[in-house]
Structures are given as structure tokens and as C-alpha cells.
Amino acid sequence: MTSNRREFLTALSMLPLVGFATRAAGAQQTVGMTTRRIAATGESLPAIGLGSSKLVEEIAQNGEEPLRQVLRTLVANGGRVVDTWPRNAANDGRFGRVINEAEFRDRLFVTAKIDRVGRDAGISQFREVQKLYGRKTIDLMQVFSLTDVETHWPNLRAWKDAGEARYIGVTVSEDKRHADLERFLQREKPDVVQMNYSITERQSEQRLLPMAADRQLPVIINRPFMNGTYFKRLETTPMPPWAADFGCTSWSQFALKYILANPAVTCVLTETSNPKHMEENARTASGPLPDATALRRMRELIDAL
């Protein structure tokens, strides 16, 4: 274990109850939301973002207004990271129109992914993203779930060199892909890495998050609520009174504060089509975070269910 990793684990175990949000991962406090710094560039990202896949997918049925309302709430609370996954050209085109409206165009950090096999297919998908999103430059271009990553990675580097992608990275959303991600990180250094991590899926704590901290890699977290199954497990369970000690008033905040207490985490993606839920999620990234004792109690409570 490297000295940096030992220091990371020691710091995590000794984390105080309050004030951590201004220190972790280069965190800074802005109006409404804590931000965490990307070490390589100095740019800061708000700690709560939007995972928009389901919301964009529902545009065909529900129109653009739910997306617009959630984005307004995100921005109003200091957020700007919007993570996407190309699926349907018609919906993606309408998503592109919304994010290019005057109120959003210069206020969002927009990501996209390559999820096709083959060099030509990956290049075609990237060009489609640029066209549908109405953006020559994508803030963060990622290889989804390491799909054909050996083929796509040289193209992502070329797009970054050409100014068509500001940052490049890779994603995983399943524990079974963690070993593959670790091997990739041993030979490559992406600008950003995205992985699954939650209070109910804690495998990332063992190796991937300390590894990212060692290499000063920004980490975006997906599946904080396990795609909704987290809430189903808790629907009959009352919030413990001691959660109020770190400003927690709901089970969504309970999950998010656990994740944000980890110093390797840069941004957590929350997926919702409800502006009130978006606001509740965004507010988690201000105020105190749980200390080591509270983190242990949180794990014990969840594990006992």
C-alpha cells in the first residue's frame, strides 16, 4: 500500500463531523452547493449532478418540460453536471435543443458516452452526439462500461487533442467490471473516471476509490440509489434520529451524504424527473457530513435491513 493510500484511509477513518466539505477533494463552497476541484486543471465541479438517461428517454412520452424543470432546479441550486447516454436520436435531439436554450447553454457541464463496438461505429456515434447536442465540444466524453475501450481510447485522446472533448474518461456501473477498470487505470490515466458506489454497493471503497485518490483522478459516481431499489428496501423504515446530527432529513440525503463523505468522490449523479427531488438532492451538498462514527452507524443500519 502506498503512503498516499495509507494517508487517504487514515483521513477517512478520522473524518470530523463538520467542516469536511471544505477540504475533501479540493472542495470549495459556492452559493447553494459545495464544489470539488479537478486537480489537473483547477476547474471545480458541483458535488451533485444529474443522471439524465431516464429523463431524456421519457421525452417522447412526457415532452421537454420535465427535463427543463429539473435542469432549472439543478442550476438554481448551484449544479451543472449533466451526464447522458445516447439511446434515441429523436429524444437526444430534443435534449440538445433544451440544453442550448439561453438559460442553460453556458451553465451546464455535459457528458456523453460511446457504447458501440468498432472504430467506425464509435466515431459515428461521437459525430451524432455533437450534432444532436448542438455542441462542437463535449465537456466529458466517456467509454461506457469499458465497451471496446482499446479501440475507442485512441480516438478519445485524438478528440481531446483536437479540442472536441475537454475531458475524456471511462465508466463502469457494475461491481463485476471493477477488476477491468482497475487494470485499465494501471496502464492509462483518464481525465475522469465514473463508477458505481453507494451505501449498499461499497466495493469501490476497497481499491478503486483509494486508487483514484492516489492518482488524483476526479471520480463521478453513478447508481447512488441502486436505480431505485435502495428506496424500496427502506420504504417502511423510519429515519434514525441521529441522522439529524449531520443535517439529514430524508433517505436520499442519507445515501448521498454517505457517498460525499468519501474524499475521493468529486460528483454524484442523481437521476430524477421530479424537481422537488432534484432540489432535495442538491441541498445534500451543503452543510455537515457524517464523521467516522456516523459512517459506521449508517453502514450497520443498512446492512441490518
C-alpha positions in Angstrom: 0.0 0.0 0.0 1.4 3.4 -0.9 1.9 6.2 1.6 -0.8 8.2 -0.2 -3.3 5.4 0.1 -2.5 4.9 3.8 -3.0 8.7 4.3 -6.3 8.5 2.4 -7.6 5.7 4.6 -6.4 7.3 7.8 -8.0 10.6 6.8 -11.3 8.8 6.1 -11.3 7.0 9.4 -10.6 10.2 11.3 -13.0 12.4 9.4 -14.6 15.0 11.8 -18.3 15.7 11.9 -18.3 19.1 10.3 -16.1 21.2 8.0 -15.0 18.3 5.8 -16.9 19.6 2.8 -14.5 22.5 2.5 -11.4 20.2 2.5 -12.3 17.0 0.7 -11.1 16.6 -2.9 -10.2 20.2 -3.1 -13.7 21.2 -2.2 -14.8 24.8 -2.3 -18.1 26.4 -1.1 -20.2 28.3 -3.6 -23.7 29.6 -3.2 -26.0 26.6 -2.8 -23.6 23.8 -3.4 -20.1 22.6 -2.5 -17.8 22.1 -5.4 -14.8 19.8 -5.7 -11.7 20.6 -7.8 -10.2 18.7 -10.7 -6.6 18.7 -9.7 -5.1 18.6 -13.2 -6.9 21.7 -14.4 -8.1 23.6 -11.3 -11.7 23.5 -12.6 -14.3 22.8 -10.0 -17.4 20.6 -10.4 -20.5 20.8 -8.2 -20.8 17.8 -5.9 -24.3 16.8 -7.1 -25.2 16.3 -10.7 -28.0 14.9 -12.9 -28.0 11.4 -14.4 -30.4 12.2 -17.3 -30.7 8.9 -19.1 -34.3 8.1 -17.9 -35.4 11.7 -18.1 -34.2 12.0 -21.7 -35.7 8.7 -22.6 -39.1 9.9 -21.4 -39.2 13.0 -23.6 -41.1 11.1 -26.3 -43.9 10.4 -23.7 -43.7 13.5 -21.5 -42.3 16.2 -23.7 -39.4 18.5 -22.8 -40.9 20.4 -19.9 -40.0 17.9 -17.2 -36.4 18.0 -18.3 -36.4 21.7 -18.4 -37.8 22.0 -14.9 -35.2 19.6 -13.4 -32.4 21.4 -15.2 -33.7 24.7 -13.8 -33.7 23.3 -10.3 -30.2 21.9 -10.7 -28.8 25.2 -11.9 -30.7 27.2 -9.3 -29.1 25.2 -6.6 -25.6 25.6 -8.0 -25.3 22.4 -10.0 -24.3 22.0 -13.6 -23.1 18.4 -14.3 -25.5 16.6 -16.7 -24.5 13.0 -17.5 -26.0 11.5 -20.7 -26.1 8.2 -22.5 -27.1 8.3 -26.2 -30.0 6.0 -26.9 -32.7 7.5 -29.2 -31.8 10.1 -31.8 -35.2 11.9 -31.6 -35.1 12.2 -27.8 -31.4 13.2 -27.9 -32.1 15.9 -30.5 -34.8 17.4 -28.2 -32.4 17.2 -25.3 -29.9 19.1 -27.4 -32.4 21.8 -28.1 -33.2 22.2 -24.4 -29.6 22.4 -23.2 -28.9 25.0 -25.9 -31.7 27.3 -24.7 -30.4 30.7 -23.4 -30.9 29.8 -19.8 -28.8 26.6 -20.0 -26.3 26.9 -22.8 -23.3 28.3 -20.9 -24.3 26.9 -17.5 -24.0 23.1 -17.9 -21.2 20.6 -17.9 -22.4 18.0 -20.4 -21.1 14.5 -20.7 -21.7 11.8 -23.3 -20.6 8.2 -23.9 -19.5 5.8 -26.6 -21.3 2.4 -26.2 -20.8 0.8 -29.6 -18.3 -1.8 -30.8 -15.8 -0.9 -33.6 -13.8 2.1 -34.5 -16.1 3.4 -37.2 -19.2 2.9 -35.0 -17.6 4.8 -32.2 -16.6 7.7 -34.5 -20.1 7.8 -36.0 -21.6 7.9 -32.5 -19.4 10.8 -31.4 -20.4 12.8 -34.5 -24.0 12.1 -33.8 -23.6 13.3 -30.2 -22.0 16.6 -31.5 -24.9 17.1 -34.0 -27.8 16.1 -31.7 -26.4 18.0 -28.7 -25.6 21.0 -30.8 -22.1 21.2 -29.4 -18.8 21.0 -31.2 -17.0 20.4 -27.9 -18.3 17.9 -25.4 -17.3 18.6 -21.8 -16.6 15.0 -21.0 -16.5 12.1 -23.4 -16.5 8.6 -21.9 -16.3 5.0 -23.0 -19.4 3.4 -21.5 -18.8 0.3 -19.3 -15.3 0.0 -21.0 -17.0 -1.2 -24.2 -14.3 -1.9 -26.8 -12.1 0.5 -24.9 -8.9 -0.5 -26.6 -10.4 0.6 -29.9 -12.1 3.8 -28.7 -9.4 5.2 -26.3 -7.0 6.4 -29.1 -10.0 8.2 -30.7 -11.0 9.9 -27.4 -7.4 11.1 -27.0 -7.5 12.5 -30.5 -10.8 14.3 -29.9 -9.3 15.9 -26.8 -6.2 17.0 -28.7 -8.4 18.5 -31.3 -10.5 20.4 -28.8 -13.6 18.4 -29.4 -13.6 16.9 -25.9 -12.5 18.9 -22.9 -12.1 15.8 -20.7 -12.1 12.1 -21.5 -12.8 9.1 -19.3 -14.4 5.7 -18.8 -17.3 4.3 -16.9 -18.5 1.2 -15.1 -21.8 0.7 -13.3 -21.4 -2.9 -12.0 -19.2 -4.4 -9.4 -18.2 -7.2 -11.8 -16.4 -4.7 -14.0 -14.3 -3.2 -11.2 -11.3 -5.5 -11.9 -11.4 -4.5 -15.6 -11.4 -0.8 -14.6 -8.5 -1.3 -12.2 -6.5 -2.9 -15.0 -7.3 0.0 -17.3 -6.2 2.5 -14.7 -2.9 0.7 -14.2 -1.9 1.5 -17.8 -3.9 4.6 -18.6 -4.7 7.9 -16.9 -8.1 9.2 -17.9 -9.1 12.7 -17.0 -12.2 11.5 -15.2 -13.4 8.0 -14.1 -17.0 7.1 -13.4 -18.0 4.2 -11.2 -20.9 2.8 -9.2 -20.8 3.4 -5.4 -23.5 3.7 -2.8 -24.1 2.8 0.9 -25.4 -0.5 -0.4 -22.7 -1.1 -3.0 -19.5 -0.3 -1.2 -17.0 -2.4 -3.2 -15.4 0.7 -4.6 -14.2 1.7 -1.2 -11.7 -1.2 -1.1 -9.5 -0.5 -4.1 -10.9 1.8 -6.8 -11.6 4.9 -4.8 -8.2 4.8 -3.0 -6.5 4.2 -6.4 -8.3 7.2 -7.8 -7.2 9.3 -4.8 -3.6 8.1 -5.2 -3.6 9.3 -8.9 -5.6 12.5 -8.2 -8.3 11.3 -10.6 -11.7 13.0 -10.4 -14.5 10.5 -9.7 -18.1 10.7 -10.8 -20.4 8.3 -9.0 -23.4 6.6 -10.6 -26.1 4.4 -9.0 -26.2 6.2 -5.6 -29.7 4.8 -5.1 -29.1 1.5 -6.9 -31.6 2.5 -9.6 -34.3 2.9 -7.0 -34.0 -0.4 -5.2 -32.4 1.4 -2.3 -35.7 3.2 -1.6 -37.7 0.0 -1.8 -35.6 -1.5 0.9 -36.3 1.5 3.2 -39.9 2.3 2.5 -41.1 1.1 5.9 -38.1 2.2 7.9 -38.1 5.4 9.8 -35.2 7.8 9.6 -32.9 7.4 12.6 -32.9 10.4 14.9 -29.1 10.6 14.9 -29.1 11.4 11.2 -30.1 14.9 12.1 -26.6 15.4 13.6 -25.3 15.8 10.0 -28.3 17.6 8.5 -30.0 14.6 7.1 -33.8 14.7 6.7 -34.5 12.0 4.0 -33.3 8.6 2.8 -32.0 10.2 -0.4 -29.8 12.6 1.6 -28.7 9.7 3.9 -27.3 7.9 0.8 -25.8 11.0 -0.7 -24.1 12.2 2.5 -22.5 8.8 2.9 -21.0 9.0 -0.6 -19.9 12.6 -0.3 -18.1 11.9 2.9 -15.6 9.9 0.9 -12.7 12.2 0.0 -12.1 10.6 -3.4 -15.6 11.5 -4.7 -15.9 14.5 -7.0 -19.6 14.4 -8.1 -22.6 12.2 -7.5 -25.1 11.7 -10.3 -28.7 11.6 -9.1 -31.4 10.5 -11.5 -34.9 12.1 -11.1 -37.7 13.6 -13.1 -39.1 15.4 -10.1 -37.8 19.0 -9.5 -38.5 18.7 -5.7 -36.4 15.6 -5.5 -33.6 17.3 -7.5 -33.7 20.2 -5.1 -33.5 17.8 -2.1 -30.6 16.0 -3.7 -28.8 19.3 -4.5 -29.1 20.6 -0.9 -27.3 17.5 0.4 -24.1 19.0 -0.9 -24.1 21.8 1.7 -23.8 21.6 5.4 -22.1 18.9 7.6 -21.2 15.4 6.5 -21.1 12.3 8.7 -17.9 11.6 10.7 -16.3 8.2 11.1 -18.6 7.1 13.9 -21.7 8.1 12.0 -20.5 6.4 8.8 -20.1 3.2 10.8 -23.7 3.5 12.2 -25.0 4.2 8.7 -23.4 1.0 7.3 -24.7 -1.0 10.2 -28.2 0.2 9.8 -28.3 -0.5 6.1 -26.6 -3.9 6.5 -29.2 -5.0 9.1 -32.2 -4.4 6.8 
